[in-house]
């Protein structure tokens, strides 16, 4: 029997929730930049100054928000287009497999990780001048690429416009080699070393394994901890006020424990529950 190879079919990924929002926000900033070139020339310098990643401002002025906001700003068409296309083509698969929360964690860990790498290397005089700003979502994009390469390692990717199919793990490996080569060569005005920072932090996040989202678990535990501490404080405060009130009315037999629970006096008449003590149920 003769086997026939199945024809290759092309399909486009869906626009998932977080991917759509990220593309929309990045596109809005880019359109504002284009509009500013005609109506308000000071918009882009203002945006770069406050939202771009300026290592000297992060370190000397404490503008820590720039570690994240620079990932939403683009000013060159091909930079914006290639990042948004990659975000759609690969980010949708990652979000579909992991869910929106873990996808966003991965993306922003890549963005912030690349920013930290950029700041550290700029002040180490390895990556240019700390006064030179950086913009673009490439750190988050490369975090998504390393996650895609690990999660869908055996999936084949069609390298448009070249008629070549390549496995995802090899595709990501080629990107890493290319970035390393450009980083060692200087890289022109592209922060290739920052891309590698996004790859590294993305890889570290993926190595966590299929665990619950960091933000979801951490914020929930902190919220309930703070809420319970607040309720305990209110109960102790109310107990102290009540003790003072009873003392003012010549009642000194009313007492509360350190948690604000009422301690009833011993029943000397022999009635009750056999001498046991009970407190408030929390």
Buried (B, 14 or more C-beta within 10 A) or exposed (E): EEEEEEEEEEEEBEEBBBBBEBBEEBBEBBEBBEEBEEEEEEBBEEBBBEBBBBBBBBBEEEBEEBBBBBBBBBBEEEBBEBBBEBBBBBBBBBBBBBBBBBBBBBBBBBBBBBBBBBBBBBBEEEBBEBEBBBBBBBBBBBBBBBBBBBBBEEBBBEEEEEEEEBBBBEBBEEBBEEBBEBBEEEBEEBBBBBBBBBBBBBBEBBEEEEEEBBEEEEEEEEEEEEEEEEEBEEBBEEBEEBBEEBEEEEEEEBEBEEEBBBBEEEEEEEEEEEEEEEEEEE
